[in-house]
Amino acid sequence: ETLEGIHARLTRQAASARVLCGDFNTPQVETVEGRVVTWAERKRKDGRFSMRSSRGDRWDKGERQAIIGLADYDMPDVFRGLHGYGAEGYSWVLNRAGANVRRRFDHVFASRDLNARECRYLHEPREQKLSDHSPIEAIFHPTDASAPR
């Protein structure tokens, strides 16, 4: 419901540029090919993904509308817009059986007119145990919006 509400609010026309940032606890995985795997899906033994019967289509749609769908309303994911899916970004790490599982739960979505120039995760605060998440930093140059990227 939270992700549905975010999407519903941000799909309204806006008179000015907007930024949305925070801890979304989603997605589960992003592949280098650009596939976003939601928490409504599970990885099968053959490596393919299928829908979890306990969550289903509504959960999947809610995550996708927020993480991917806001780009259709001038609110693209700043990190992915600058780095693509080939770059691993993560803000949260779970140590499971000696292996680190990295998740990109924290996001910045912003109007294109803000002209995002940089976006990165700052791991030092998490590594110093000041938080369980790495903060995300985005640098904008709205006055340079007409300049080529």
N, CA, C and O of each residue as an XYZ file, in Angstrom:
596
protein
N       0.818     -1.196      0.000
C       0.000      0.000      0.000
C       0.865      1.264      0.000
O       0.512      2.257     -0.636
N       1.982      1.229      0.703
C       2.856      2.403      0.733
C       3.391      2.717     -0.649
O       3.344      3.868     -1.084
N       3.897      1.713     -1.346
C       4.444      1.932     -2.681
C       3.347      2.345     -3.666
O       3.589      3.162     -4.555
N       2.159      1.792     -3.514
C       1.032      2.205     -4.355
C       0.707      3.679     -4.108
O       0.435      4.426     -5.048
N       0.736      4.086     -2.850
C       0.455      5.482     -2.502
C       1.499      6.438     -3.046
O       1.161      7.514     -3.540
N       2.763      6.055     -2.959
C       3.840      6.877     -3.516
C       3.624      7.061     -5.013
O       3.703      8.174     -5.533
N       3.353      5.969     -5.685
C       3.140      6.037     -7.134
C       1.931      6.912     -7.461
O       2.008      7.755     -8.354
N       0.827      6.725     -6.757
C      -0.381      7.508     -7.030
C      -0.124      9.004     -6.858
O      -0.595      9.807     -7.663
N       0.606      9.380     -5.834
C       0.876     10.799     -5.583
C       1.817     11.389     -6.627
O       1.607     12.511     -7.087
N       2.844     10.649     -7.002
C       3.852     11.200     -7.905
C       3.488     11.092     -9.383
O       4.220     11.600    -10.233
N       2.392     10.454     -9.700
C       1.949     10.413    -11.097
C       1.070     11.622    -11.438
O       0.640     11.781    -12.580
N       0.813     12.461    -10.446
C       0.090     13.706    -10.697
C       1.044     14.712    -11.323
O       2.241     14.706    -11.038
N       0.509     15.567    -12.170
C       1.340     16.581    -12.809
C       1.859     17.544    -11.754
O       1.136     17.920    -10.832
N       3.123     17.942    -11.898
C       3.748     18.867    -10.958
C       4.208     20.115    -11.685
O       4.637     20.055    -12.837
N       4.114     21.247    -11.002
C       4.534     22.518    -11.587
C       6.028     22.760    -11.401
O       6.594     23.641    -12.048
N       6.662     22.003    -10.541
C       8.092     22.206    -10.292
C       8.802     20.858    -10.209
O       8.179     19.798    -10.141
N      10.115     20.940    -10.217
C      10.929     19.726    -10.122
C      10.733     19.076     -8.752
O      10.414     19.745     -7.769
N      10.934     17.745     -8.713
C      10.709     17.007     -7.476
C      11.848     16.038     -7.212
O      12.550     15.606     -8.126
N      12.014     15.705     -5.925
C      12.981     14.695     -5.480
C      12.280     13.810     -4.461
O      11.582     14.298     -3.572
N      12.470     12.530     -4.599
C      12.002     11.563     -3.604
C      13.200     10.696     -3.250
O      13.850     10.137     -4.134
N      13.488     10.584     -1.981
C      14.598      9.725     -1.576
C      14.235      9.012     -0.288
O      13.429      9.495      0.507
N      14.849      7.854     -0.100
C      14.624      7.130      1.137
C      14.925      5.652      1.021
O      15.419      5.161      0.006
N      14.605      4.966      2.102
C      14.781      3.525      2.239
C      13.481      2.854      1.821
O      12.473      2.956      2.521
N      13.501      2.173      0.690
C      12.301      1.538      0.150
C      12.250      0.034      0.442
O      11.222     -0.605      0.220
N      13.351     -0.531      0.937
C      13.443     -1.974      1.188
C      13.075     -2.813     -0.035
O      12.531     -3.910      0.094
N      13.364     -2.306     -1.173
C      13.108     -2.981     -2.427
C      14.038     -2.398     -3.480
O      14.445     -1.247     -3.321
N      14.396     -3.089     -4.520
C      13.972     -4.420     -4.918
C      14.841     -5.501     -4.271
O      15.818     -5.223     -3.575
N      14.446     -6.716     -4.528
C      15.200     -7.861     -4.036
C      16.545     -7.962     -4.759
O      17.586     -8.129     -4.123
N      16.516     -7.858     -6.089
C      17.718     -7.988     -6.917
C      17.538     -7.144     -8.174
O      16.421     -6.962     -8.658
N      18.655     -6.629     -8.696
C      18.691     -6.022    -10.028
C      19.791     -6.738    -10.794
O      20.917     -6.848    -10.307
N      19.478     -7.220    -11.977
C      20.484     -7.934    -12.754
C      21.231     -6.965    -13.666
O      20.744     -5.871    -13.949
N      22.410     -7.369    -14.121
C      23.188     -6.518    -15.024
C      22.462     -6.308    -16.354
O      22.757     -5.357    -17.078
N      21.521     -7.184    -16.674
C      20.714     -7.022    -17.892
C      19.569     -6.027    -17.688
O      18.861     -5.700    -18.640
N      19.382     -5.546    -16.463
C      18.329     -4.579    -16.192
C      17.038     -5.167    -15.679
O      16.025     -4.471    -15.612
N      17.054     -6.432    -15.316
C      15.848     -7.054    -14.761
C      15.736     -6.720    -13.287
O      16.680     -6.929    -12.524
N      14.594     -6.204    -12.888
C      14.319     -5.901    -11.490
C      13.494     -7.053    -10.927
O      12.405     -7.351    -11.418
N      14.028     -7.694     -9.894
C      13.359     -8.826     -9.243
C      12.734     -8.300     -7.957
O      13.438     -7.821     -7.068
N      11.420     -8.391     -7.862
C      10.703     -7.880     -6.689
C      10.617     -8.944     -5.601
O      10.973    -10.103     -5.814
N      10.138     -8.528     -4.438
C       9.951     -9.473     -3.328
C       8.733    -10.364     -3.551
O       8.475    -11.265     -2.754
N       7.987    -10.126     -4.618
C       6.880    -11.016     -4.967
C       7.378    -12.238     -5.727
O       6.618    -13.171     -5.986
N       8.662    -12.225     -6.085
C       9.240    -13.310     -6.873
C      10.208    -14.135     -6.032
O      10.733    -13.680     -5.015
N      10.419    -15.340     -6.485
C      11.421    -16.197     -5.850
C      12.273    -16.830     -6.937
O      11.812    -17.093     -8.048
N      13.530    -17.067     -6.582
C      14.437    -17.698     -7.538
C      14.289    -19.206     -7.420
O      14.393    -19.770     -6.331
N      14.047    -19.849     -8.548
C      13.886    -21.303     -8.566
C      15.250    -21.973     -8.683
O      16.252    -21.318     -8.971
N      15.278    -23.259     -8.463
C      16.527    -24.016     -8.540
C      17.170    -23.958     -9.913
O      18.388    -24.077    -10.037
N      16.343    -23.773    -10.959
C      16.883    -23.698    -12.320
C      17.388    -22.292    -12.665
O      17.830    -22.051    -13.789
N      17.324    -21.360    -11.696
C      17.834    -20.010    -11.905
C      16.803    -19.015    -12.401
O      17.057    -17.811    -12.407
N      15.637    -19.506    -12.820
C      14.580    -18.609    -13.282
C      13.781    -18.100    -12.082
O      13.888    -18.634    -10.978
N      12.988    -17.072    -12.315
C      12.174    -16.495    -11.256
C      10.700    -16.802    -11.511
O      10.249    -16.867    -12.654
N       9.974    -16.986    -10.431
C       8.529    -17.186    -10.537
C       7.854    -16.402     -9.420
O       8.488    -16.027     -8.434
N       6.559    -16.162     -9.592
C       5.791    -15.386     -8.627
C       5.521    -16.224     -7.383
O       5.148    -17.393     -7.479
N       5.711    -15.621     -6.225
C       5.362    -16.279     -4.956
C       3.843    -16.261     -4.828
O       3.212    -15.223     -5.030
N       3.269    -17.384     -4.498
C       1.812    -17.432     -4.371
C       1.326    -16.575     -3.205
O       0.186    -16.110     -3.220
N       2.169    -16.359     -2.196
C       1.755    -15.590     -1.029
C       1.723    -14.080     -1.285
O       1.119    -13.343     -0.506
N       2.352    -13.614     -2.346
C       2.408    -12.170     -2.593
C       1.707    -11.794     -3.892
O       0.775    -10.990     -3.874
N       2.121    -12.340     -4.984
C       1.417    -12.191     -6.247
C       1.555    -10.877     -6.968
O       2.447    -10.071     -6.702
N       0.628    -10.694     -7.900
C       0.697     -9.614     -8.874
C       0.624     -8.217     -8.257
O       1.344     -7.319     -8.695
N      -0.223     -8.014     -7.257
C      -0.363     -6.678     -6.678
C       0.946     -6.234     -6.040
O       1.362     -5.090     -6.224
N       1.596     -7.109     -5.301
C       2.867     -6.779     -4.652
C       3.911     -6.448     -5.724
O       4.616     -5.442     -5.634
N       3.994     -7.305     -6.726
C       4.948     -7.111     -7.813
C       4.706     -5.766     -8.499
O       5.648     -5.007     -8.724
N       3.479     -5.477     -8.822
C       3.131     -4.225     -9.495
C       3.479     -3.020     -8.624
O       4.003     -2.025     -9.126
N       3.194     -3.100     -7.331
C       3.499     -1.987     -6.426
C       4.979     -1.650     -6.408
O       5.354     -0.479     -6.474
N       5.820     -2.669     -6.319
C       7.267     -2.429     -6.333
C       7.714     -1.847     -7.668
O       8.469     -0.876     -7.700
N       7.259     -2.425     -8.749
C       7.687     -1.969    -10.076
C       7.237     -0.537    -10.358
O       7.979      0.242    -10.957
N       6.025     -0.190     -9.929
C       5.538      1.169    -10.153
C       6.435      2.196     -9.470
O       6.670      3.274    -10.017
N       6.935      1.872     -8.287
C       7.795      2.812     -7.573
C       9.222      2.795     -8.109
O       9.785      3.854     -8.387
N       9.808      1.631     -8.257
C      11.219      1.536     -8.607
C      11.481      1.842    -10.086
O      12.488      2.466    -10.420
N      10.599      1.414    -10.954
C      10.797      1.619    -12.388
C       9.799      2.633    -12.962
O      10.163      3.493    -13.764
N       8.558      2.518    -12.543
C       7.466      3.263    -13.166
C       7.485      4.758    -12.973
O       6.904      5.480    -13.783
N       8.136      5.260    -11.924
C       8.171      6.708    -11.725
C       8.929      7.427    -12.831
O       8.725      8.623    -13.039
N       9.794      6.723    -13.539
C      10.530      7.337    -14.655
C       9.565      7.847    -15.725
O       9.866      8.828    -16.405
N       8.420      7.200    -15.883
C       7.417      7.643    -16.861
C       6.781      8.972    -16.463
O       6.098      9.594    -17.277
N       6.995      9.415    -15.226
C       6.418     10.651    -14.705
C       7.518     11.622    -14.274
O       7.365     12.371    -13.310
N       8.622     11.589    -15.005
C       9.769     12.469    -14.778
C      10.376     12.311    -13.388
O      10.792     13.292    -12.772
N      10.424     11.076    -12.897
C      11.065     10.793    -11.611
C      11.930      9.539    -11.758
O      11.687      8.548    -11.070
N      12.937      9.560    -12.641
C      13.761      8.364    -12.811
C      14.666      8.116    -11.613
O      14.943      9.020    -10.825
N      15.112      6.895    -11.494
C      16.085      6.469    -10.488
C      17.422      7.117    -10.849
O      17.999      6.809    -11.891
N      17.909      8.005     -9.999
C      19.111      8.776    -10.313
C      20.337      7.877    -10.442
O      21.123      8.041    -11.376
N      20.513      6.932     -9.523
C      21.687      6.059     -9.577
C      21.716      5.269    -10.884
O      22.738      5.247    -11.570
N      20.603      4.620    -11.233
C      20.563      3.818    -12.460
C      20.671      4.704    -13.695
O      21.268      4.295    -14.691
N      20.110      5.899    -13.653
C      20.208      6.795    -14.785
C      21.644      7.198    -15.094
O      22.009      7.375    -16.257
N      22.445      7.340    -14.068
C      23.838      7.736    -14.252
C      24.764      6.550    -14.494
O      25.733      6.670    -15.244
N      24.483      5.409    -13.875
C      25.420      4.285    -13.895
C      24.937      3.066    -14.680
O      25.735      2.177    -14.976
N      23.660      3.007    -15.021
C      23.131      1.828    -15.696
C      23.082      0.632    -14.753
O      23.365      0.744    -13.560
N      22.720     -0.501    -15.312
C      22.580     -1.717    -14.505
C      23.878     -2.507    -14.390
O      23.951     -3.466    -13.622
N      24.894     -2.119    -15.138
C      26.177     -2.810    -15.035
C      26.923     -2.471    -13.753
O      27.793     -3.226    -13.318
N      26.585     -1.341    -13.151
C      27.248     -0.918    -11.916
C      26.514     -1.494    -10.710
O      25.292     -1.390    -10.598
N      27.280     -2.099     -9.817
C      26.658     -2.593     -8.587
C      26.563     -1.457     -7.590
O      27.573     -0.870     -7.202
N      25.374     -1.159     -7.190
C      25.147     -0.203     -6.114
C      24.450     -0.952     -5.001
O      23.606     -1.811     -5.255
N      24.797     -0.630     -3.775
C      24.114     -1.273     -2.656
C      24.159     -0.365     -1.446
O      25.084      0.430     -1.277
N      23.153     -0.496     -0.613
C      23.074      0.327      0.584
C      22.881     -0.502      1.849
O      22.881      0.043      2.953
N      22.722     -1.787      1.701
C      22.468     -2.651      2.859
C      23.151     -3.988      2.607
O      23.137     -4.495      1.486
N      23.749     -4.558      3.650
C      24.491     -5.806      3.507
C      24.071     -6.765      4.615
O      23.992     -6.393      5.786
N      23.805     -7.998      4.220
C      23.498     -9.069      5.159
C      24.584    -10.116      5.038
O      24.893    -10.574      3.938
N      25.164    -10.495      6.158
C      26.148    -11.573      6.147
C      25.396    -12.868      6.402
O      24.906    -13.106      7.506
N      25.308    -13.706      5.371
C      24.567    -14.965      5.462
C      25.542    -16.104      5.191
O      26.049    -16.258      4.080
N      25.793    -16.896      6.225
C      26.683    -18.062      6.115
C      28.056    -17.669      5.564
O      28.633    -18.378      4.740
N      28.568    -16.529      6.034
C      29.891    -16.093      5.624
C      29.947    -15.358      4.297
O      31.013    -14.891      3.895
N      28.830    -15.247      3.616
C      28.786    -14.530      2.338
C      27.957    -13.251      2.512
O      26.933    -13.260      3.196
N      28.392    -12.180      1.906
C      27.654    -10.924      1.976
C      26.600    -10.865      0.879
O      26.898    -11.046     -0.301
N      25.375    -10.609      1.288
C      24.271    -10.386      0.362
C      24.032     -8.884      0.344
O      23.685     -8.294      1.368
N      24.216     -8.267     -0.813
C      24.086     -6.819     -0.942
C      22.760     -6.465     -1.598
O      22.339     -7.093     -2.569
N      22.119     -5.456     -1.053
C      20.832     -4.998     -1.581
C      20.883     -3.486     -1.790
O      21.494     -2.758     -1.007
N      20.246     -3.038     -2.835
C      20.121     -1.601     -3.098
C      18.714     -1.173     -2.698
O      17.801     -1.122     -3.522
N      18.563     -0.865     -1.405
C      17.263     -0.523     -0.839
C      17.008      0.982     -0.801
O      15.857      1.414     -0.760
N      18.062      1.772     -0.815
C      17.926      3.223     -0.683
C      18.062      3.868     -2.060
O      18.963      3.532     -2.829
N      17.165      4.787     -2.355
C      17.056      5.340     -3.708
C      16.848      6.843     -3.683
O      16.369      7.413     -2.702
N      17.225      7.468     -4.794
C      16.883      8.864     -5.083
C      16.212      8.864     -6.448
O      16.776      8.382     -7.430
N      15.011      9.407     -6.496
C      14.281      9.619     -7.738
C      14.148     11.127     -7.887
O      13.794     11.813     -6.928
N      14.427     11.650     -9.069
C      14.395     13.106     -9.228
C      14.024     13.506    -10.644
O      14.302     12.795    -11.609
N      13.395     14.655    -10.737
C      13.042     15.227    -12.038
C      14.292     15.426    -12.880
O      15.347     15.812    -12.377
N      14.154     15.159    -14.145
C      15.304     15.294    -15.064
C      15.838     16.724    -15.114
O      17.038     16.926    -15.302
N      14.969     17.715    -14.950
C      15.395     19.118    -14.989
C      16.393     19.460    -13.886
O      17.081     20.476    -13.980
N      16.485     18.655    -12.869
C      17.462     18.912    -11.805
C      18.872     18.560    -12.243
O      19.844     18.941    -11.591
N      18.982     17.831    -13.349
C      20.266     17.541    -13.975
C      21.239     16.854    -13.010
O      22.268     17.417    -12.637
N      20.895     15.646    -12.622
C      21.763     14.874    -11.724
C      23.113     14.641    -12.387
O      23.176     14.222    -13.542
N      24.185     14.908    -11.665
C      25.537     14.744    -12.194
C      26.295     13.618    -11.518
O      27.161     12.995    -12.132
N      25.980     13.352    -10.259
C      26.661     12.294     -9.512
C      25.661     11.627     -8.579
O      24.704     12.248     -8.115
N      25.902     10.361     -8.319
C      25.112      9.633     -7.333
C      25.933      8.445     -6.872
O      26.425      7.660     -7.683
N      26.077      8.321     -5.564
C      26.890      7.230     -5.021
C      26.422      6.884     -3.619
O      25.772      7.676     -2.937
N      26.773      5.680     -3.217
C      26.513      5.208     -1.859
C      27.764      5.428     -1.029
O      28.871      5.112     -1.463
N      27.586      5.971      0.164
C      28.690      6.267      1.072
C      28.731      5.167      2.133
O      27.927      5.166      3.065
N      29.661      4.243      1.988
C      29.669      3.045      2.825
C      30.307      3.232      4.201
O      30.054      2.437      5.106
N      31.110      4.242      4.372
C      31.824      4.416      5.635
C      30.899      4.499      6.860
O      31.188      3.836      7.856
N      29.812      5.269      6.842
C      28.941      5.298      8.028
C      28.369      3.916      8.389
O      28.255      3.577      9.567
N      28.011      3.128      7.372
C      27.502      1.777      7.649
C      28.617      0.904      8.189
O      28.406      0.143      9.133
N      29.805      1.003      7.600
C      30.941      0.193      8.049
C      31.366      0.563      9.469
O      31.902     -0.273     10.196
N      31.129      1.809      9.862
C      31.429      2.247     11.226
C      30.277      1.956     12.182
O      30.314      2.335     13.352
N      29.248      1.272     11.663
C      28.082      0.863     12.434
C      27.263      2.053     12.970
O      26.627      1.962     14.020
N      27.294      3.163     12.224
C      26.466      4.311     12.576
C      25.034      4.118     12.089
O      24.106      4.764     12.576
N      24.871      3.223     11.126
C      23.568      2.870     10.581
C      23.701      1.505      9.933
O      24.810      1.065      9.627
N      22.578      0.833      9.722
C      22.641     -0.432      8.994
C      22.519     -0.204      7.485
O      22.550     -1.160      6.710
N      22.380      1.053      7.067
C      22.306      1.404      5.651
C      23.413      2.387      5.302
O      23.811      3.214      6.122
N      23.903      2.283      4.071
C      24.827      3.278      3.534
C      23.996      4.424      2.973
O      23.085      4.189      2.179
N      24.291      5.660      3.369
C      23.538      6.770      2.783
C      23.842      6.906      1.296
O      24.899      6.504      0.810
N      22.884      7.480      0.601
C      23.065      7.754     -0.821
C      23.208      9.262     -0.987
O      22.489     10.044     -0.366
N      24.151      9.650     -1.838
C      24.401     11.061     -2.090
C      24.191     11.325     -3.577
O      24.717     10.611     -4.431
N      23.418     12.355     -3.865
C      23.198     12.769     -5.252
C      23.556     14.240     -5.378
O      23.230     15.053     -4.513
N      24.227     14.564     -6.465
C      24.634     15.940     -6.737
C      23.889     16.400     -7.987
O      23.917     15.736     -9.024
N      23.233     17.533     -7.871
C      22.439     18.081     -8.971
C      23.020     19.419     -9.420
O      23.616     20.150     -8.629
N      22.837     19.725    -10.698
C      23.229     21.003    -11.279
C      22.050     21.529    -12.092
O      22.087     21.500    -13.322
N      21.005     22.010    -11.419
C      19.813     22.430    -12.163
C      20.063     23.601    -13.103
O      19.361     23.740    -14.105
N      21.035     24.437    -12.808
C      21.302     25.580    -13.687
C      21.977     25.135    -14.976
O      22.003     25.889    -15.949
N      22.526     23.917    -14.998
C      23.175     23.369    -16.192
C      22.256     22.433    -16.971
O      22.728     21.645    -17.790
N      20.970     22.511    -16.728
C      20.050     21.529    -17.317
C      20.079     21.523    -18.838
O      19.815     20.490    -19.453
N      20.392     22.648    -19.450
C      20.416     22.660    -20.910
C      21.763     22.201    -21.475
O      21.887     21.980    -22.680
N      22.758     22.060    -20.620
C      24.087     21.624    -21.087
C      24.060     20.149    -21.458
O      23.346     19.371    -20.825
N      24.820     19.748    -22.470
C      24.857     18.314    -22.829
C      25.464     17.487    -21.707
O      26.371     17.932    -21.004
N      24.942     16.270    -21.555
C      25.439     15.376    -20.503
C      26.563     14.533    -21.009
O      27.109     13.719    -20.264
